[in-house]
Amino acid sequence: MQISDQPGTAIGATVEDFDHTSASDADIAALKATVYTKKIAVLKNQDLSPQAFLDLGKRLGRPETYYEPMYHHPDIPEIFVSSNVPENGKQIGVPKTGKFWHADYQFMPDPFGITLIHPQVVPRKNRGTYFIDMGKAYEALPADLKRDIAGTRCRHSVRKYFKIRPHDVYRPVSEILDEIERKTPAVLQPTTFTHPMTGETVLYVSEGFTVGIEDRHGDPLDEELLKRLFEATGQLDETFGHDRIHLQGFERGDLLVWDNRSLIHRARHTTTPEPTVSYRVTVHDERRLHDGIGTADAIGTTGGIDATGGIDGTEAA
């Protein structure tokens, strides 16, 4: 296995000659370390069956099956399918997923640490995924904005980008929304947290899933504060030219592995329809999402995780 930095960019590494079936435990540890430090690892020349793709994911952690069955691979439910290519006249997975800034499962109580994407059908134009490193984005925030978010928590919900399921046709919208709230109620996470693998402070907000912010006492704060965060990190730049935004390209045979704690991402879909299919496996590594609120020196004694997984002095989200 050979690992090298991607040229001309601050994040990302290329991994050559990797075979998960023969990789040693030391190789797997080195790959995971690369994911945490370089944020994205592009494994080259990977032609894996769906089962082999899942087996690779299992070497990195415990797979998490997506909660909505319509995204599942027909034979392997742990694989999430994004596809606009019917198979035998039948829709497999869901088309045009992820066209908004988000971290995977950010709206769930226990988001996972690592995402793997294995493109199956690659578009000729406009291929790639946009990323923002939210650790570096936090470092670059103005001091006054860092002070304004110290000790705060954010509320995350899937509501805004929930995709209607086949059985939702003809159902009242209010009934669907009520089901969303019951099945996936909004969750609270620290606005910043300490990355358990790197020790860096991560800003955990996204335009797609973050719907509110509150102070340490649980009182809502002005939504303008969230807008300032989205703007400062590049999430409101519709040209994608912001210096925080990284476009990660890929080609057939590539397999992307990234740090789902510190990266948010957004799919790059073409305006002219092209066939595209990607498989996704997501895994929990050996640690929870975070080890408490980041920048604890700025917020007194409230930063930390108790035995129930909640923030000290509060209920678990």
C-alpha positions as CSV (number, residue, x, y, z in Angstrom):
1,M,0.0,0.0,0.0
2,Q,1.3,3.4,-1.0
3,I,-0.1,6.7,0.4
4,S,0.7,10.1,-1.1
5,D,-0.8,13.6,-0.7
6,Q,-3.0,14.8,-3.4
7,P,-1.1,17.5,-5.4
8,G,-2.2,21.1,-5.3
9,T,-4.7,20.8,-2.4
10,A,-4.6,21.0,1.4
11,I,-6.7,17.9,2.0
12,G,-6.9,14.5,0.5
13,A,-4.5,11.6,-0.1
14,T,-4.2,9.0,-2.8
15,V,-3.9,5.3,-1.8
16,E,-2.4,2.9,-4.4
17,D,-2.1,-0.9,-4.2
18,F,-4.6,-1.4,-1.5
19,D,-6.5,-4.7,-1.2
20,H,-8.8,-5.1,1.8
21,T,-8.7,-8.9,1.6
22,S,-4.9,-9.0,2.2
23,A,-4.4,-5.7,4.1
24,S,-2.8,-6.2,7.6
25,D,-4.3,-4.6,10.7
26,A,-1.4,-2.2,10.5
27,D,-2.4,-1.3,6.9
28,I,-6.0,-0.6,8.1
29,A,-4.8,1.5,11.0
30,A,-2.6,3.5,8.5
31,L,-5.6,4.0,6.2
32,K,-7.8,5.2,9.0
33,A,-5.1,7.6,10.3
34,T,-4.9,9.0,6.7
35,V,-8.6,9.6,6.7
36,Y,-8.5,11.4,10.0
37,T,-5.5,13.6,9.2
38,K,-5.9,14.1,5.4
39,K,-9.7,14.0,5.6
40,I,-10.2,12.1,2.3
41,A,-8.5,9.0,1.1
42,V,-9.0,8.0,-2.6
43,L,-8.4,4.3,-3.0
44,K,-7.4,3.7,-6.6
45,N,-8.2,0.7,-8.9
46,Q,-11.0,-0.7,-6.7
47,D,-13.4,-2.9,-8.6
48,L,-15.4,-4.4,-5.8
49,S,-18.6,-6.4,-5.8
50,P,-21.3,-5.0,-3.4
51,Q,-20.4,-7.7,-0.9
52,A,-16.7,-6.9,-1.1
53,F,-17.5,-3.2,-0.7
54,L,-19.4,-4.0,2.5
55,D,-16.5,-6.2,3.7
56,L,-14.1,-3.3,3.2
57,G,-16.4,-1.1,5.3
58,K,-16.4,-3.8,8.1
59,R,-12.6,-3.6,8.3
60,L,-12.9,0.1,9.1
61,G,-15.8,-0.1,11.6
62,R,-19.3,-1.2,12.3
63,P,-21.7,-0.5,9.3
64,E,-24.8,1.5,9.9
65,T,-27.8,0.7,7.7
66,Y,-29.7,3.7,6.5
67,Y,-33.0,4.1,8.2
68,E,-35.2,4.5,5.1
69,P,-35.4,1.2,3.1
70,M,-35.9,2.8,-0.3
71,Y,-32.2,3.7,-0.4
72,H,-31.1,0.1,0.2
73,H,-29.2,-2.1,-2.3
74,P,-31.7,-4.9,-3.1
75,D,-29.3,-7.6,-1.9
76,I,-27.2,-5.8,0.7
77,P,-29.2,-3.3,2.8
78,E,-26.1,-1.9,4.4
79,I,-25.3,-0.3,1.1
80,F,-27.0,3.1,0.3
81,V,-27.7,3.5,-3.4
82,S,-27.8,6.9,-5.2
83,S,-28.9,6.2,-8.8
84,N,-30.8,7.6,-11.7
85,V,-30.3,4.4,-13.7
86,P,-33.2,1.9,-13.6
87,E,-32.4,-1.8,-13.5
88,N,-34.8,-4.0,-15.5
89,G,-37.2,-1.1,-15.5
90,K,-37.1,-0.8,-11.7
91,Q,-35.7,2.2,-9.7
92,I,-32.9,1.0,-7.4
93,G,-32.1,3.5,-4.7
94,V,-32.8,7.2,-5.0
95,P,-31.7,9.7,-7.6
96,K,-30.0,13.1,-7.0
97,T,-29.2,12.6,-3.4
98,G,-27.2,15.0,-1.2
99,K,-27.4,18.2,-3.3
100,F,-27.0,20.4,-0.2
101,W,-24.3,20.9,2.5
102,H,-24.4,18.3,5.2
103,A,-22.6,15.7,7.2
104,D,-24.0,12.2,6.9
105,Y,-26.6,11.2,9.6
106,Q,-26.1,14.7,11.2
107,F,-29.8,14.6,12.1
108,M,-29.4,11.3,14.1
109,P,-28.4,11.0,17.8
110,D,-25.3,9.0,17.1
111,P,-23.7,10.0,13.7
112,F,-21.0,7.7,12.4
113,G,-17.3,8.6,11.9
114,I,-16.4,7.3,8.4
115,T,-18.2,7.4,5.0
116,L,-17.2,5.3,2.0
117,I,-18.4,6.0,-1.5
118,H,-17.8,3.6,-4.5
119,P,-18.9,5.2,-7.8
120,Q,-20.4,2.6,-10.1
121,V,-21.5,4.7,-13.1
122,V,-19.5,8.0,-13.5
123,P,-20.9,11.0,-15.4
124,R,-18.7,12.4,-18.1
125,K,-19.2,16.1,-17.0
126,N,-19.5,17.8,-13.7
127,R,-18.3,14.8,-11.7
128,G,-17.1,15.2,-8.2
129,T,-18.2,16.1,-4.6
130,Y,-17.7,19.4,-2.8
131,F,-16.2,19.3,0.7
132,I,-15.6,21.8,3.5
133,D,-13.1,21.0,6.3
134,M,-15.0,22.3,9.3
135,G,-11.9,22.0,11.5
136,K,-10.0,24.4,9.3
137,A,-13.2,26.5,8.9
138,Y,-13.5,26.9,12.7
139,E,-9.8,28.0,12.9
140,A,-10.5,30.7,10.4
141,L,-13.6,32.2,12.1
142,P,-13.3,35.7,13.4
143,A,-12.6,35.9,17.1
144,D,-16.0,37.6,17.8
145,L,-17.9,34.8,16.0
146,K,-16.0,32.2,18.0
147,R,-17.0,34.0,21.2
148,D,-20.6,34.1,20.1
149,I,-20.9,30.4,19.6
150,A,-18.9,29.3,22.6
151,G,-20.9,26.9,24.7
152,T,-23.9,26.8,22.3
153,R,-25.6,23.8,20.8
154,C,-27.3,23.4,17.5
155,R,-30.4,21.6,16.5
156,H,-30.3,19.3,13.5
157,S,-33.2,17.9,11.5
158,V,-33.8,16.0,8.2
159,R,-37.1,17.7,7.7
160,K,-36.0,20.2,5.0
161,Y,-34.5,17.6,2.7
162,F,-36.5,14.5,3.5
163,K,-37.4,12.8,0.2
164,I,-40.9,11.6,-0.4
165,R,-41.2,7.8,-0.5
166,P,-43.4,5.9,-3.0
167,H,-46.0,5.1,-0.4
168,D,-46.3,8.8,0.5
169,V,-48.1,9.6,-2.7
170,Y,-51.6,10.9,-2.0
171,R,-50.9,11.2,1.7
172,P,-51.5,14.6,3.3
173,V,-48.4,16.6,3.8
174,S,-49.2,17.2,7.4
175,E,-49.3,13.5,8.0
176,I,-45.9,13.0,6.4
177,L,-44.4,15.8,8.4
178,D,-45.8,14.4,11.6
179,E,-44.3,11.0,10.8
180,I,-40.9,12.6,10.2
181,E,-41.0,14.3,13.6
182,R,-41.9,11.0,15.3
183,K,-39.4,8.9,13.4
184,T,-36.5,11.3,13.3
185,P,-37.0,14.1,15.9
186,A,-34.5,16.9,15.8
187,V,-31.3,16.3,17.8
188,L,-29.0,18.6,19.7
189,Q,-25.2,18.5,19.3
190,P,-22.5,20.9,20.5
191,T,-21.9,23.7,17.9
192,T,-18.2,22.9,18.3
193,F,-16.6,19.7,19.6
194,T,-13.2,18.1,20.1
195,H,-12.5,15.5,17.4
196,P,-11.7,12.3,19.4
197,M,-9.1,11.1,16.9
198,T,-7.2,14.3,16.2
199,G,-7.9,16.7,19.1
200,E,-8.9,19.5,16.7
201,T,-12.0,21.7,17.3
202,V,-14.7,21.0,14.7
203,L,-17.5,23.4,13.8
204,Y,-20.6,21.1,13.4
205,V,-23.1,23.0,11.4
206,S,-24.5,22.5,7.9
207,E,-27.0,24.5,5.8
208,G,-28.9,21.3,5.0
209,F,-29.5,19.9,8.4
210,T,-28.8,22.6,11.0
211,V,-32.1,24.3,11.8
212,G,-31.5,26.2,15.1
213,I,-29.0,27.3,17.7
214,E,-29.4,27.8,21.4
215,D,-27.3,29.0,24.3
216,R,-26.0,26.8,27.2
217,H,-29.2,27.3,29.1
218,G,-31.3,26.1,26.2
219,D,-32.6,29.4,25.1
220,P,-33.0,30.0,21.3
221,L,-30.5,32.4,19.7
222,D,-31.1,34.5,16.6
223,E,-31.0,32.5,13.4
224,E,-28.8,35.3,12.0
225,L,-26.0,33.6,14.0
226,L,-26.3,30.5,12.0
227,K,-26.4,32.5,8.8
228,R,-23.1,34.1,9.8
229,L,-21.6,30.7,10.3
230,F,-22.9,29.4,6.9
231,E,-21.6,32.5,5.2
232,A,-18.2,32.4,6.9
233,T,-17.6,28.8,6.0
234,G,-18.6,29.1,2.3
235,Q,-21.9,27.2,2.4
236,L,-23.9,30.1,0.9
237,D,-21.5,30.6,-2.0
238,E,-23.5,29.3,-5.0
239,T,-20.5,29.7,-7.3
240,F,-18.5,27.2,-5.2
241,G,-15.5,29.5,-5.5
242,H,-15.0,30.1,-1.8
243,D,-11.5,29.3,-0.6
244,R,-12.9,26.8,2.0
245,I,-14.6,24.6,-0.7
246,H,-12.7,21.7,-2.1
247,L,-13.9,19.8,-5.2
248,Q,-12.9,16.2,-5.0
249,G,-12.8,14.5,-8.4
250,F,-13.1,10.8,-9.0
251,E,-13.0,8.3,-11.9
252,R,-14.2,4.8,-12.4
253,G,-12.3,2.5,-10.1
254,D,-11.9,5.1,-7.3
255,L,-13.3,4.6,-3.9
256,L,-13.5,7.6,-1.5
257,V,-13.2,7.3,2.2
258,W,-13.7,10.4,4.3
259,D,-13.9,11.7,7.9
260,N,-17.6,12.3,8.5
261,R,-16.9,14.2,11.7
262,S,-15.0,17.1,10.3
263,L,-16.1,17.3,6.7
264,I,-19.4,18.5,5.3
265,H,-20.1,17.7,1.7
266,R,-22.5,18.4,-1.2
267,A,-23.1,16.3,-4.3
268,R,-22.3,17.9,-7.6
269,H,-25.2,17.0,-9.9
270,T,-25.3,18.0,-13.5
271,T,-28.1,20.2,-14.9
272,T,-28.2,18.0,-18.0
273,P,-29.1,14.5,-16.9
274,E,-26.4,11.9,-17.2
275,P,-26.4,8.3,-15.9
276,T,-24.8,8.2,-12.4
277,V,-24.8,5.5,-9.8
278,S,-22.9,5.4,-6.5
279,Y,-22.8,3.0,-3.5
280,R,-22.3,4.2,0.0
281,V,-21.3,2.4,3.2
282,T,-21.1,4.2,6.5
283,V,-19.4,2.9,9.6
284,H,-18.9,3.7,13.3
285,D,-15.3,3.6,14.4
286,E,-14.3,2.9,18.0
287,R,-15.3,6.3,19.3
288,R,-18.5,8.4,19.5
289,L,-18.9,11.4,17.3
290,H,-17.1,13.7,19.8
291,D,-15.5,13.9,23.2
292,G,-17.4,17.0,24.3
293,I,-17.7,20.6,23.4
294,G,-14.7,22.1,21.8
295,T,-12.9,25.2,23.2
296,A,-13.9,24.2,26.8
297,D,-11.7,26.9,28.2
298,A,-14.2,29.4,26.8
299,I,-17.3,27.9,28.4
300,G,-16.4,26.9,31.9
301,T,-17.3,23.4,33.2
302,T,-20.1,22.4,30.8
303,G,-17.9,20.7,28.1
304,G,-17.8,16.9,28.3
305,I,-19.8,13.8,27.8
306,D,-21.4,11.9,30.7
307,A,-22.0,8.2,30.8
308,T,-25.3,8.5,29.0
309,G,-23.8,10.3,26.0
310,G,-25.3,13.7,26.9
311,I,-23.5,16.9,27.5
312,D,-22.6,17.2,31.2
313,G,-25.5,18.9,33.0
314,T,-28.0,18.2,30.3
315,E,-30.0,15.4,28.9
316,A,-28.7,13.3,26.0
317,A,-29.9,14.5,22.6
